[in-house]
Amino acid sequence: MLALTPAASVVVLFGPLGLDPVVYGLIVAAWSGLAGLVGFAAAALVRIRSPSAFSVRRTTLRWMLIGVAAGAVALVLKGLLNYAVIALTGLDTDPQGMYYDAAGGGVLPLIPTILFLAVLTPMGEELLFRGVLANALLRYGPVVGLLGSSLVFALFHGVNIVLPSALVVGIAAAEMMRRSGSIWPAVAVHVVNNLALPLLVLLTGTAGPGTAG
């Protein structure tokens, strides 16, 4: 796993520059996907194997639709989980508020925000956490594979209110990959969940909220 979460990495690299919130949000969104791709590339170079070893193989329309449905279920579950966590702990600060800033900055930044969050990030993170990590852990059984890779995936997003939600998405994505034998239904799960944020901004005009929900 990378040593720093995407947001923390960008804070270290770009925080002192005092960037515009929209620009900062775009950088974090882009790095979220690039970090996964870099991690996957490093793993692939160390262990030179065919793409199928990382579940990069063709799948069917049926499995893609199942992945979309699983993503929708995960989206609802994590929403309920967020409310429960807030009610029980009082934690309500959204560590991903910069994504709302990027998506809410107008049409021009909204387009790359959608591409970064709903295309690049699902691809990069699924290749790393499911393609590499989950496949490696599945050798020790489905429980270790699903929960182990999902926990690392959740921790990658930081120890904050996002962690339980990331765990839900991680388990759903890992199970889709395990059952279908392909990474692409897992990517579909991730796309559905990441697309929700910019669509919420587009439909409601919400920008940069202070709380998750």
ZAMARGU-4260 file (C-alpha; in steps of 0.2 Angstrom, whole numbers, plus 5000, padded with zeros to 4 digits):
<rodrens>
0) 5000/5000/5000 | 5006/5018/4997 | 5013/5026/5012 | 5001/5041/5011 | 4983/5043/5007
5) 4980/5053/4991 | 4974/5068/5001 | 4988/5067/5013 | 5001/5066/4999 | 4994/5081/4990
10) 4994/5091/5007 | 5012/5087/5009 | 5016/5092/4991 | 5004/5106/4987 | 4997/5112/5003
15) 5010/5126/5006 | 5006/5133/4989 | 4989/5140/4994 | 4980/5133/4979 | 4963/5138/4974
20) 4950/5125/4981 | 4944/5120/4964 | 4962/5117/4958 | 4967/5108/4974 | 4951/5097/4973
25) 4956/5092/4955 | 4973/5088/4960 | 4968/5077/4974 | 4955/5069/4962 | 4968/5065/4949
30) 4980/5059/4961 | 4968/5047/4969 | 4967/5037/4952 | 4986/5040/4948 | 4991/5033/4964
35) 4982/5016/4961 | 4989/5015/4943 | 5007/5018/4950 | 5005/5005/4963 | 4998/4993/4950
40) 5012/4996/4938 | 5025/4993/4951 | 5017/4977/4956 | 5015/4971/4938 | 5034/4975/4935
45) 5040/4966/4951 | 5029/4951/4946 | 5029/4950/4927 | 5013/4940/4924 | 4999/4940/4911
50) 4985/4952/4914 | 4973/4938/4918 | 4983/4935/4934 | 4976/4952/4940 | 4959/4947/4934
55) 4961/4959/4919 | 4950/4949/4907 | 4934/4951/4897 | 4918/4949/4906 | 4899/4948/4900
60) 4886/4962/4900 | 4877/4952/4913 | 4891/4953/4925 | 4893/4972/4922 | 4875/4975/4925
65) 4877/4965/4941 | 4892/4975/4946 | 4881/4991/4943 | 4867/4984/4954 | 4880/4979/4968
70) 4887/4997/4967 | 4870/5004/4969 | 4866/4993/4984 | 4883/4998/4992 | 4879/5016/4989
75) 4863/5015/4999 | 4872/5004/5013 | 4886/5017/5015 | 4874/5031/5015 | 4865/5023/5030
80) 4881/5018/5038 | 4887/5036/5037 | 4872/5042/5046 | 4874/5029/5059 | 4892/5033/5062
85) 4888/5052/5063 | 4874/5048/5076 | 4885/5037/5086 | 4902/5047/5086 | 4897/5064/5082
90) 4910/5065/5068 | 4903/5075/5054 | 4918/5083/5045 | 4919/5077/5027 | 4938/5073/5023
95) 4933/5073/5004 | 4926/5090/5004 | 4939/5095/4991 | 4930/5084/4978 | 4914/5095/4981
100) 4924/5110/4978 | 4931/5104/4962 | 4914/5098/4956 | 4905/5114/4961 | 4917/5125/4952
105) 4907/5126/4936 | 4905/5116/4921 | 4924/5117/4916 | 4931/5109/4932 | 4915/5097/4933
110) 4920/5088/4918 | 4938/5083/4923 | 4931/5080/4941 | 4919/5067/4934 | 4933/5059/4923
115) 4945/5058/4938 | 4933/5052/4951 | 4922/5041/4940 | 4934/5034/4927 | 4953/5036/4933
120) 4951/5032/4951 | 4940/5017/4949 | 4952/5010/4936 | 4968/5014/4947 | 4961/5008/4964
125) 4953/4992/4957 | 4968/4987/4948 | 4978/4989/4964 | 4967/4984/4978 | 4957/4970/4969
130) 4968/4965/4954 | 4984/4964/4964 | 4980/4964/4983 | 4963/4954/4983 | 4970/4941/4971
135) 4985/4938/4982 | 4975/4936/4998 | 4962/4925/4990 | 4975/4911/4990 | 4971/4911/5009
140) 4953/4909/5006 | 4938/4921/5002 | 4936/4928/5019 | 4954/4933/5020 | 4954/4939/5002
145) 4938/4950/5004 | 4940/4957/5021 | 4959/4959/5020 | 4960/4968/5004 | 4944/4979/5009
150) 4952/4984/5025 | 4968/4990/5017 | 4957/4999/5004 | 4948/5007/5018 | 4963/5012/5027
155) 4970/5020/5011 | 4956/5032/5012 | 4961/5037/5030 | 4955/5034/5047 | 4940/5045/5047
160) 4922/5045/5043 | 4925/5038/5026 | 4933/5022/5032 | 4917/5012/5035 | 4910/5017/5018
165) 4926/5013/5009 | 4925/4996/5018 | 4908/4993/5011 | 4913/4997/4993 | 4928/4987/4995
170) 4919/4971/5000 | 4906/4973/4986 | 4920/4976/4973 | 4930/4962/4979 | 4916/4950/4979
175) 4911/4955/4961 | 4929/4951/4955 | 4929/4935/4965 | 4913/4929/4958 | 4915/4935/4940
180) 4933/4932/4938 | 4935/4949/4930 | 4941/4966/4937 | 4928/4975/4927 | 4912/4972/4937
185) 4922/4978/4952 | 4926/4994/4942 | 4907/4996/4939 | 4904/4995/4958 | 4917/5009/4961
190) 4911/5019/4946 | 4893/5020/4953 | 4899/5025/4970 | 4911/5038/4964 | 4899/5045/4951
195) 4887/5049/4965 | 4897/5064/4971 | 4898/5075/4955 | 4880/5070/4950 | 4874/5077/4967
200) 4884/5093/4964 | 4877/5094/4947 | 4859/5091/4952 | 4858/5101/4968 | 4872/5114/4965
205) 4880/5109/4982 | 4898/5114/4983 | 4911/5111/4996 | 4900/5104/5011 | 4907/5103/5028
210) 4899/5087/5032 | 4897/5070/5024 | 4880/5063/5022
</rodrens>
